[in-house]
Amino acid sequence: MRNIDVHEVIDNARFNRYHWMVMFWCALLLIFDGYDLFIYGVVLPVIMQEWGLTPLEAGALGSYALFGMMFGALAFGTLADKIGRKKGIAVCFLLFSCATIVNGFASNPTEFGICRFIAGLGCGGLMPNVVALMNEYAPKKLRSTLVAIMFSGYSVGGMLSAGLGIYMLPRFGWESMFFIAGVPLLLLPLILWFLPESVGFLVREGRTEQARGILRRVDPNRAIGDADPITMAEAKGNAASVLELFREGRALRTLMIWLAFFCCLLMVYALSSWLPKLMANAGYSLGSSLSFLLALNLGAVFGAIGGGLLGDRMNLPRVLAVFFVVAAVSISLLGIKSPTPVLYLLIGVAGATTIGTQILLYACAAQFYGLSIRSTGLGWASGIGRNGAIVGPLLGGALLGINLPLQLNFLAFAIPGAIAAIAMSVFAISSQRSNAAPLPAATAS
């Protein structure tokens, strides 16, 4: 009889069918989540015209879902450390899917905003939990890459939303975009069946037989006897204490990663909410404007996966700092009149270094925080970042309301990128100076 260390088994396991299964279901959940989040930017030009909304009113309406996401990330991230990630994910998925369907029946901005807030609660809670789950099961050498590939489902959902919008809006109206959200609910039984529970949660709850069964699937070549004790550092830690995020030398890095989340999400939601409208104002048709949203999310996929590969070979915080610098430059250049191919390229680069970087930020936070506080750490980082997401649509609406030149609008969206680059540089330097080893992308807690 020998002790089985959970971290050692997972860290050194070879990538296999079980990892594919976890990544598939987590990515699928994020596709649905991304669809629900990007849907507002798709329907915005239509509902502004139908309900006669000013840019500032439209920006405020877009922020309702993001308020919900802030509270959802804070509440469900911490709750999942207590009740288990699988239950937390299921509740969040059911919440945002049902609220989005009801959203299609909204007849005025007030009803629309209430539905978006409720949907935001679920969307905000889902993200940190699926990232934490994927990070927990990913082998050490592939951790950033697998989390980035999984989180690319979020951008695929954004592309799906924009692509369907090009076809659905002129034919069936904006309501149809929300009714489509009912289709994923048919998969809920399969998600509940196949999605695994956090092995850390199982160990904390004393469900060691289930934990052994999962570890045998994680590493089929590992001999794990029925009587072998399961051990894991942090298994008995304080699973939901926010103060833990500031202890043991984590305070400065926690604050820096919160600042980076804030700035990154501000850029993401400013662009995703207002890019179609800004391009429509610049003279492009609705279909062309939505195609820019497609390019933004397509770039995000390449940015997330490419950044994940770089992060697994280099220092992830430094990669993030460079990405933020590129984001600031590319967004600034969007306001300059360019040939169409160059414009698409700039939008793709902006997507890669904003939405893609958001995905990498989740991977960085998941690796920074220990297992017992991982959902709490991710939830709070995401929740604090949602303040930036709330500011983004409001900022875009305010800028459009005062009729600034196109170039100044994009320049305002770019400034947070420079601030985030500084924050991640400080994070990287602090990691090097801490007692622990510098945080490479693939380091597990």
URPE-V706643 format. One record per residue. N is the residue number from 1. RES is the residue in three letters. BURIAL is b if it has 9 or more other ideal C-beta (glycine too) atoms within 8 Angstrom, else e. D_LAST is the distance of its C-alpha to the last C-alpha in Angstrom with 2 decimals. Layout:
# URPE-V706643
n;res;burial;d_last
N;RES;BURIAL;D_LAST
N;RES;BURIAL;D_LAST
This chain:
# URPE-V706643
n;res;burial;d_last
1;MET;e;26.07
2;ARG;e;22.59
3;ASN;e;19.17
4;ILE;b;16.98
5;ASP;e;13.24
6;VAL;b;11.78
7;HIS;b;8.54
8;GLU;e;11.10
9;VAL;b;13.58
10;ILE;b;11.78
11;ASP;b;10.22
12;ASN;e;13.75
13;ALA;b;15.91
14;ARG;e;18.59
15;PHE;e;19.01
16;ASN;b;21.71
17;ARG;e;23.77
18;TYR;b;21.27
19;HIS;b;18.79
20;TRP;b;21.90
21;MET;b;22.82
22;VAL;b;19.63
23;MET;b;19.76
24;PHE;e;23.50
25;TRP;b;23.53
26;CYS;b;20.77
27;ALA;b;22.66
28;LEU;b;25.92
29;LEU;b;24.88
30;LEU;b;23.97
31;ILE;b;27.35
32;PHE;b;29.08
33;ASP;b;27.05
34;GLY;b;27.89
35;TYR;b;31.51
36;ASP;b;31.83
37;LEU;b;30.41
38;PHE;b;32.49
39;ILE;b;35.61
40;TYR;b;36.72
41;GLY;b;37.08
42;VAL;b;39.06
43;VAL;b;41.53
44;LEU;b;41.75
45;PRO;b;44.87
46;VAL;b;46.67
47;ILE;b;46.04
48;MET;b;46.84
49;GLN;e;50.21
50;GLU;e;50.81
51;TRP;e;50.05
52;GLY;e;51.21
53;LEU;b;47.98
54;THR;e;47.78
55;PRO;b;44.74
56;LEU;b;43.51
57;GLU;b;43.98
58;ALA;b;42.16
59;GLY;b;39.22
60;ALA;b;39.11
61;LEU;b;39.35
62;GLY;b;36.41
63;SER;b;34.27
64;TYR;b;34.77
65;ALA;b;32.20
66;LEU;b;29.74
67;PHE;b;30.43
68;GLY;b;29.67
69;MET;b;26.38
70;MET;b;25.36
71;PHE;b;26.20
72;GLY;b;24.82
73;ALA;b;21.35
74;LEU;b;21.34
75;ALA;b;22.93
76;PHE;b;21.48
77;GLY;b;17.85
78;THR;b;18.12
79;LEU;b;20.55
80;ALA;b;18.41
81;ASP;b;15.89
82;LYS;e;19.15
83;ILE;e;21.18
84;GLY;b;18.81
85;ARG;b;17.85
86;LYS;b;20.77
87;LYS;b;23.34
88;GLY;b;22.01
89;ILE;b;22.20
90;ALA;b;25.68
91;VAL;b;27.01
92;CYS;b;25.94
93;PHE;b;27.44
94;LEU;b;30.64
95;LEU;b;30.95
96;PHE;b;30.82
97;SER;b;32.90
98;CYS;b;35.65
99;ALA;b;35.81
100;THR;b;36.14
101;ILE;b;39.00
102;VAL;b;40.78
103;ASN;b;40.32
104;GLY;b;42.83
105;PHE;e;45.51
106;ALA;b;45.13
107;SER;e;48.53
108;ASN;e;47.74
109;PRO;b;44.97
110;THR;e;44.30
111;GLU;b;43.65
112;PHE;b;41.59
113;GLY;b;39.39
114;ILE;b;38.82
115;CYS;b;37.74
116;ARG;b;35.38
117;PHE;b;33.78
118;ILE;b;33.24
119;ALA;b;31.89
120;GLY;b;29.49
121;LEU;b;28.05
122;GLY;b;27.06
123;CYS;b;25.91
124;GLY;b;23.70
125;GLY;b;22.08
126;LEU;b;21.59
127;MET;b;19.55
128;PRO;b;16.33
129;ASN;b;16.43
130;VAL;b;17.08
131;VAL;b;14.38
132;ALA;b;11.78
133;LEU;b;13.57
134;MET;b;13.77
135;ASN;b;10.17
136;GLU;b;9.48
137;TYR;b;12.33
138;ALA;b;12.27
139;PRO;b;12.27
140;LYS;b;10.04
141;LYS;e;13.19
142;LEU;b;14.35
143;ARG;b;11.53
144;SER;b;13.14
145;THR;b;16.53
146;LEU;b;16.31
147;VAL;b;15.02
148;ALA;b;17.81
149;ILE;b;20.37
150;MET;b;19.68
151;PHE;b;19.93
152;SER;b;23.12
153;GLY;b;24.74
154;TYR;b;24.94
155;SER;b;27.15
156;VAL;b;29.10
157;GLY;b;29.92
158;GLY;b;31.19
159;MET;b;33.33
160;LEU;b;34.61
161;SER;b;35.60
162;ALA;b;37.45
163;GLY;b;39.05
164;LEU;b;40.34
165;GLY;b;41.52
166;ILE;b;43.73
167;TYR;e;45.44
168;MET;b;45.34
169;LEU;b;46.18
170;PRO;e;49.69
171;ARG;e;50.58
172;PHE;e;49.11
173;GLY;e;48.04
174;TRP;b;44.78
175;GLU;b;44.63
176;SER;b;44.09
177;MET;b;40.72
178;PHE;b;39.44
179;PHE;b;41.17
180;ILE;b;39.32
181;ALA;b;36.10
182;GLY;e;37.61
183;VAL;e;37.24
184;PRO;b;33.48
185;LEU;b;34.15
186;LEU;e;35.89
187;LEU;e;32.58
188;LEU;b;31.00
189;PRO;e;32.03
190;LEU;e;30.46
191;ILE;b;27.18
192;LEU;b;27.15
193;TRP;e;28.06
194;PHE;e;25.67
195;LEU;b;22.49
196;PRO;b;20.13
197;GLU;b;18.62
198;SER;b;14.93
199;VAL;b;14.43
200;GLY;b;12.26
201;PHE;b;15.31
202;LEU;b;17.66
203;VAL;b;16.29
204;ARG;b;16.47
205;GLU;e;19.96
206;GLY;e;21.05
207;ARG;e;21.80
208;THR;b;20.83
209;GLU;e;23.51
210;GLN;b;22.21
211;ALA;b;18.67
212;ARG;b;20.38
213;GLY;e;22.36
214;ILE;b;19.48
215;LEU;b;17.73
216;ARG;b;21.16
217;ARG;e;21.33
218;VAL;b;17.91
219;ASP;b;19.17
220;PRO;e;22.96
221;ASN;e;23.52
222;ARG;b;21.49
223;ALA;e;23.89
224;ILE;b;22.67
225;GLY;e;25.48
226;ASP;e;26.42
227;ALA;e;26.30
228;ASP;b;23.04
229;PRO;e;20.78
230;ILE;b;17.37
231;THR;b;14.66
232;MET;b;11.08
233;ALA;e;9.16
234;GLU;b;9.41
235;ALA;b;11.95
236;LYS;e;14.60
237;GLY;b;13.08
238;ASN;e;15.07
239;ALA;b;14.40
240;ALA;b;16.54
241;SER;e;17.03
242;VAL;e;17.24
243;LEU;e;17.63
244;GLU;b;14.05
245;LEU;b;13.30
246;PHE;e;15.56
247;ARG;e;14.65
248;GLU;e;13.14
249;GLY;e;14.16
250;ARG;b;12.78
251;ALA;e;16.37
252;LEU;e;17.69
253;ARG;b;14.85
254;THR;b;14.94
255;LEU;e;18.69
256;MET;b;18.62
257;ILE;b;16.51
258;TRP;b;18.88
259;LEU;b;21.80
260;ALA;b;20.71
261;PHE;b;20.39
262;PHE;b;23.80
263;CYS;b;25.53
264;CYS;b;24.19
265;LEU;b;25.18
266;LEU;b;28.48
267;MET;b;29.29
268;VAL;b;28.25
269;TYR;b;30.42
270;ALA;b;33.22
271;LEU;b;33.61
272;SER;b;33.15
273;SER;b;35.57
274;TRP;b;38.18
275;LEU;b;38.18
276;PRO;b;40.74
277;LYS;b;42.91
278;LEU;b;42.84
279;MET;b;43.84
280;ALA;b;46.49
281;ASN;e;47.90
282;ALA;e;47.97
283;GLY;e;50.33
284;TYR;e;48.21
285;SER;e;48.95
286;LEU;b;46.63
287;GLY;e;45.76
288;SER;b;44.98
289;SER;b;42.93
290;LEU;b;40.77
291;SER;b;40.41
292;PHE;b;38.73
293;LEU;b;36.10
294;LEU;b;35.71
295;ALA;b;35.24
296;LEU;b;32.62
297;ASN;b;30.45
298;LEU;b;31.24
299;GLY;b;30.01
300;ALA;b;26.76
301;VAL;b;26.09
302;PHE;b;26.70
303;GLY;b;24.69
304;ALA;b;21.54
305;ILE;b;21.77
306;GLY;b;22.97
307;GLY;b;20.35
308;GLY;b;17.59
309;LEU;b;19.30
310;LEU;b;19.62
311;GLY;b;16.03
312;ASP;b;14.97
313;ARG;e;17.56
314;MET;b;17.39
315;ASN;b;15.44
316;LEU;b;14.69
317;PRO;b;15.61
318;ARG;b;18.80
319;VAL;b;19.60
320;LEU;b;19.41
321;ALA;b;21.71
322;VAL;b;24.19
323;PHE;b;24.18
324;PHE;b;25.08
325;VAL;b;27.93
326;VAL;b;29.25
327;ALA;b;29.07
328;ALA;b;31.21
329;VAL;b;33.72
330;SER;b;34.10
331;ILE;b;34.55
332;SER;b;37.08
333;LEU;b;39.07
334;LEU;b;39.34
335;GLY;b;42.10
336;ILE;e;44.27
337;LYS;e;46.67
338;SER;e;45.63
339;PRO;e;46.85
340;THR;e;45.29
341;PRO;e;43.23
342;VAL;e;41.78
343;LEU;b;41.05
344;TYR;b;39.15
345;LEU;e;37.18
346;LEU;b;36.27
347;ILE;b;35.23
348;GLY;b;33.07
349;VAL;b;31.38
350;ALA;b;30.96
351;GLY;b;29.34
352;ALA;b;27.00
353;THR;b;25.87
354;THR;b;25.85
355;ILE;b;24.99
356;GLY;b;23.07
357;THR;b;21.16
358;GLN;b;20.45
359;ILE;b;18.74
360;LEU;b;16.61
361;LEU;b;15.82
362;TYR;b;14.33
363;ALA;b;12.14
364;CYS;b;11.16
365;ALA;b;10.56
366;ALA;b;8.55
367;GLN;b;6.01
368;PHE;b;6.65
369;TYR;b;6.48
370;GLY;b;4.80
371;LEU;b;6.61
372;SER;b;9.74
373;ILE;b;10.35
374;ARG;b;9.22
375;SER;b;12.88
376;THR;b;14.21
377;GLY;b;12.48
378;LEU;b;13.59
379;GLY;b;16.87
380;TRP;b;17.72
381;ALA;b;16.97
382;SER;b;19.07
383;GLY;b;21.59
384;ILE;b;22.20
385;GLY;b;22.45
386;ARG;b;25.08
387;ASN;b;27.36
388;GLY;b;27.52
389;ALA;b;28.22
390;ILE;b;31.03
391;VAL;b;32.44
392;GLY;b;32.54
393;PRO;b;35.28
394;LEU;b;37.12
395;LEU;b;37.16
396;GLY;b;38.47
397;GLY;b;41.12
398;ALA;b;42.23
399;LEU;b;42.54
400;LEU;b;44.55
401;GLY;b;46.66
402;ILE;e;47.91
403;ASN;e;48.65
404;LEU;b;46.81
405;PRO;e;47.20
406;LEU;b;44.67
407;GLN;e;43.26
408;LEU;b;42.49
409;ASN;b;40.64
410;PHE;b;38.20
411;LEU;b;37.98
412;ALA;b;36.88
413;PHE;b;34.15
414;ALA;b;32.95
415;ILE;b;32.58
416;PRO;b;29.18
417;GLY;b;27.83
418;ALA;b;28.78
419;ILE;b;27.19
420;ALA;b;23.85
421;ALA;b;24.04
422;ILE;b;24.45
423;ALA;b;21.54
424;MET;b;19.07
425;SER;b;20.75
426;VAL;b;20.19
427;PHE;b;16.47
428;ALA;b;16.30
429;ILE;e;18.54
430;SER;b;16.71
431;SER;b;13.42
432;GLN;e;15.73
433;ARG;e;17.42
434;SER;e;14.63
435;ASN;e;14.16
436;ALA;e;10.78
437;ALA;e;11.35
438;PRO;e;12.26
439;LEU;b;9.91
440;PRO;b;11.29
441;ALA;b;11.27
442;ALA;b;9.83
443;THR;b;6.68
444;ALA;b;3.73
445;SER;b;0.00
